[in-house]
Each structure stands twice: as structure tokens, then as C-alpha cells.
Amino acid sequence: MSDKSFTWKWGTPREATKEELAPRTSGCQMCHGTTVELGPDNKPINQTWPGGVGTRYPDGFIGTCTVCHERHTFSKADARKPEACGACHMSGIGELATTHNVQERLKWDLMHTKSVVRSGNRGEGVKGEENMRKICANCHGPTHVNTQRQTLDNFVALYNQYWEGAARMKKELEEKN
């Protein structure tokens, strides 16, 4: 783990590594938001978008209800229906056919002690990532898709870093009895 410390006011420190970004971008920021920073092309940069309900936008506007609620309805009941997840992980959108195998659109195997890219009978993670990106691109722009996918990858990298440290400590303790 890094000994660096950051002042986490608003935004994301540019010098942070993916493991240092992971707790913020996949944790607090997912719901609470951040300050959107714009690059020279006037597009959001530095994993500052999409953000949560408390996102601060460059025009001074604060907040986004659609982070948690659909644009067309405002129903927790709709969000809890299986088809809410199935819309992305199982439906036929764009060039992809309907599937009942969610593994066709998953990259990571998160069920084991260390997360790895899926392979063999657990699915093909590289292909799953490609398929999921195609699904996302039907409703979202590349900035959103890339940020969302990178956030997941960063979180997995951080988890694996902790897992490797825990495995090392366990081995050392076993050797000491």
C-alpha cells in the first residue's frame, strides 16, 4: 500500500494510482459525486464523471437524480425487478442477441479469493468486456463507458492488492505456527 496522502476536497488527484483512486471512484464518489473537471476539448476528465447525486458541474449546478433513479420513472419497485439488471446483462440490444447466460457480458470472475479475468467454463472475460461495452454504448457515450469500466478494473486491482497482502500474512503466520 502507498504511504502517500491526498487532500480529498473535490475532484480526483491526478497523481493518484489506480489503487489509490479505487476506494473513491468505486465507493463514495459513486453516490456522493465529485467536481466535474473539463479538459481542453471541453469534455470531462480524470475520472470526475459520471458522478453521484452530489456532483458539482462546471456551470455551478449541483446534483443528479438520475444517478439512482431512471429518467422516466422514480420507482424503487422497478429498480428491484430482475429485468432491471437483465436490461444490460441479458437483453438483446444493438447487435447482441438476447442471452440467458450473464457470463457472456462479464469480464471479472469475482467469486474467488483473488479476482481474475474469466476463462474456461466461467466465461471468456475479454469477450465479455467487449460485449458489455457494446451494450453500454447503446445508451451511454464513450466517456461514461470508459470511466465505468475503468472504475471496476481499478476496484478489482485494489481488492487483489489487499488479497495478496492477506495471503502473504497468512503464510507468514502459518510458518510461525
ZIVENHU-V300971 format. One record per residue. D_LAST is the distance of its C-alpha to the last C-alpha in Angstrom with 1 decimal. Layout:
d_last->(D_LAST & D_LAST)
This chain:
d_last->(25.8 & 29.1 & 29.9 & 33.6 & 35.3 & 38.4 & 41.1 & 41.3 & 44.9 & 46.5 & 46.0 & 43.1 & 42.4 & 43.5 & 40.9 & 37.9 & 35.7 & 35.3 & 31.8 & 33.4 & 36.3 & 34.4 & 33.5 & 37.1 & 39.0 & 37.1 & 36.6 & 39.1 & 41.8 & 42.0 & 43.6 & 44.6 & 46.0 & 46.6 & 49.6 & 51.1 & 51.8 & 54.5 & 54.7 & 57.9 & 58.8 & 58.6 & 55.7 & 52.4 & 49.7 & 46.2 & 44.6 & 46.8 & 48.4 & 48.2 & 47.0 & 46.8 & 49.3 & 49.4 & 50.1 & 52.6 & 55.1 & 57.1 & 60.3 & 58.9 & 58.3 & 55.1 & 53.5 & 53.3 & 53.5 & 53.0 & 49.3 & 48.6 & 52.0 & 54.1 & 57.3 & 59.5 & 57.9 & 55.9 & 54.3 & 50.7 & 51.7 & 52.5 & 49.2 & 47.3 & 49.1 & 47.3 & 50.0 & 49.1 & 46.0 & 47.9 & 50.6 & 48.4 & 45.8 & 48.3 & 51.9 & 54.5 & 55.2 & 57.0 & 56.6 & 53.6 & 54.3 & 53.0 & 49.7 & 47.6 & 44.5 & 42.9 & 40.6 & 43.7 & 43.5 & 39.8 & 38.0 & 34.4 & 32.1 & 30.3 & 28.8 & 25.6 & 22.5 & 24.2 & 27.9 & 30.0 & 33.7 & 34.8 & 35.7 & 36.7 & 37.1 & 35.7 & 38.8 & 39.8 & 38.6 & 41.0 & 43.9 & 42.6 & 42.6 & 46.2 & 47.3 & 45.9 & 47.6 & 50.9 & 50.6 & 49.9 & 52.8 & 55.2 & 55.0 & 53.2 & 54.0 & 51.8 & 50.5 & 49.1 & 47.7 & 46.1 & 44.6 & 43.3 & 41.7 & 40.3 & 38.8 & 36.9 & 35.7 & 34.6 & 32.7 & 30.9 & 30.1 & 28.6 & 26.6 & 25.2 & 24.4 & 22.3 & 20.7 & 19.9 & 18.3 & 16.2 & 15.1 & 14.2 & 12.1 & 10.3 & 9.7 & 8.7 & 6.1 & 4.9 & 5.5 & 3.8 & 0.0)
